Amino acid sequence: MSDTEEVGEEEVQFMANISAPKIPDGEKVDFDDIYRKRQEKDLAELQSLIEAHFVQRKKEEEELIALVNRIEKRRSERAEQQRIRAEREKERQNRLAEEKERKEQEEQRKKMDEDAKKKKALSNMSQQYGGGQKSDTRRGKKTTEREKKKKILAERKKPLNVDHLSEDKLKDKAKELWESLMGLEAEKFDLSEKLKRQKYDVSHELLIRSVILLAKGRGKGKMGRVR
């Protein structure tokens, strides 16, 4: 189909939607005035559409600003929660390290006391018994190392046990778990808000394209009438 035929069809379709104006008998028809009024009406409709679009766009921009503010506030709150959790975790690790060091020092002191007592008790034994003592000491060291490794592995696999905790420690543990849950909820919220933003961008782009296509369509209709 040629451009002339397409324009002709558009003109026929457009003109079919226009009701013929009633012209009183005996009066002269001013076609220029009719065309001018129709053109003014089309321009007014297009202007109204553009104004409505910008009003909606302003509203969406305000909603977007509010959304960004909420996201920033939530991000700040989450950063503060993470900072608090990090400080508490550091304090907990320090307490564990101090407790471990204290226990090691206590065990070392007890071991030194026991070794001193053994040396004193065995000081009068013969060389044969002394050789047996050295062998027993080596076996004792190997056993101690195995026990330490087993203890470390048992602590890593140990499940959450709160039966031995006091009321205050239970509160601290519950608060720690709650803050961890809130952190997960914050990540879920951020993902949801990101999805909303993507939907807004898509709908905004579609609206702009619709306005442009509508404006182009009206422009083609006017060109057909001029011809």
SVG drawing of the C-alpha trace seen along z (x, -y; Angstrom):
<svg xmlns="http://www.w3.org/2000/svg" viewBox="-33 -33 103 83">
<polyline fill="none" stroke="black" stroke-width="0.4" points="0.0,0.0 1.4,-3.5 1.8,-6.5 -1.0,-8.2 -3.4,-5.3 -2.4,-5.1 -3.0,-8.8 -6.3,-8.5 -7.5,-5.7 -6.4,-7.5 -8.3,-10.6 -11.5,-8.5 -11.2,-6.8 -10.7,-10.1 -13.5,-11.9 -15.8,-9.0 -15.6,-9.8 -16.6,-13.5 -20.3,-14.2 -21.3,-16.6 -22.0,-20.0 -25.6,-21.3 -25.7,-24.1 -28.7,-26.3 -30.4,-26.7 -29.3,-29.7 -26.1,-30.4 -22.6,-30.2 -20.4,-27.4 -17.1,-28.6 -14.9,-25.5 -11.8,-27.4 -13.6,-28.2 -14.7,-24.5 -11.2,-23.3 -9.7,-25.9 -12.1,-24.9 -11.4,-21.2 -7.7,-22.0 -8.1,-24.0 -10.0,-21.1 -7.3,-18.6 -4.6,-20.9 -6.6,-21.3 -7.0,-17.6 -3.3,-17.0 -2.5,-19.8 -4.8,-18.2 -3.1,-14.9 0.4,-16.3 -0.6,-18.3 -2.2,-15.1 1.0,-13.2 3.2,-15.8 0.9,-15.9 1.2,-12.1 4.9,-12.3 5.3,-14.8 3.3,-12.6 5.4,-9.6 8.6,-11.6 7.4,-12.7 6.6,-9.1 10.1,-8.1 11.7,-10.7 9.8,-9.4 10.8,-5.9 14.5,-6.8 14.3,-8.5 12.8,-5.4 15.5,-3.3 18.2,-5.6 16.7,-5.6 16.4,-1.9 20.0,-1.5 21.2,-3.8 19.2,-1.8 20.6,1.4 24.2,0.0 23.7,-1.0 22.3,2.4 25.3,4.0 27.7,1.8 26.1,2.7 26.1,6.4 29.8,6.1 30.7,4.4 28.8,7.0 30.4,9.8 33.8,8.2 33.1,8.0 31.9,11.6 35.1,12.7 37.2,10.8 35.4,12.4 35.9,15.8 39.6,15.1 40.1,13.9 38.2,16.9 40.2,19.2 43.5,17.6 42.5,17.8 41.6,21.5 44.9,22.2 46.8,20.4 44.9,22.3 45.6,25.6 49.2,24.7 49.6,23.9 47.9,27.1 50.1,29.1 53.2,27.4 52.1,28.2 51.5,31.8 54.8,32.1 56.6,30.7 54.9,33.2 55.7,36.1 59.4,35.0 59.6,34.8 58.0,38.2 60.2,39.9 63.5,38.2 64.7,41.3 63.7,43.9 66.2,45.9 67.3,45.2 65.0,48.0 62.0,46.4 63.2,43.1 63.2,44.4 59.7,45.7 58.7,42.3 59.9,40.6 58.0,43.1 54.8,42.4 55.3,38.6 55.6,38.9 52.4,40.9 50.7,38.4 51.6,35.5 50.2,37.4 47.0,38.1 46.7,34.4 47.1,33.2 44.4,35.6 42.0,34.5 42.5,30.8 41.8,31.6 38.6,33.5 37.5,30.6 38.0,28.1 36.0,30.2 33.2,30.8 32.9,27.0 32.6,26.4 29.8,29.0 28.0,28.0 24.3,27.0 22.6,24.1 22.2,24.9 20.6,22.3 19.8,24.6 22.8,23.4 22.4,19.7 21.1,17.3 18.2,15.0 20.3,12.1 22.4,14.2 19.1,15.6 17.9,12.1 21.2,11.2 21.0,14.3 17.4,13.6 18.3,10.0 21.2,11.2 18.9,13.6 16.3,10.9 18.8,8.4 20.0,11.1 16.4,11.7 15.9,8.0 18.9,7.8 17.4,10.5 14.1,8.6 16.0,5.5 17.6,7.2 14.1,8.6 12.7,5.0 15.5,3.6 14.9,6.2 11.2,5.5 11.7,1.8 14.2,2.4 11.5,4.4 9.0,1.6 11.5,-0.9 12.0,1.3 8.2,1.6 7.9,-2.2 10.7,-2.7 8.9,-0.4 5.5,-2.0 7.0,-5.4 8.8,-4.5 5.6,-3.0 3.6,-6.1 6.1,-8.4 6.0,-6.2 2.2,-6.2 2.2,-10.0 4.7,-10.3 2.8,-7.8 -0.5,-9.6 1.0,-12.9 2.5,-11.5 -0.9,-9.9 -2.7,-13.2 0.0,-14.9 -0.5,-12.5 -4.3,-13.0 -3.8,-16.8 -1.5,-16.4 -4.2,-14.3 -6.8,-17.0 -4.5,-19.7 -3.9,-17.7"/>
</svg>
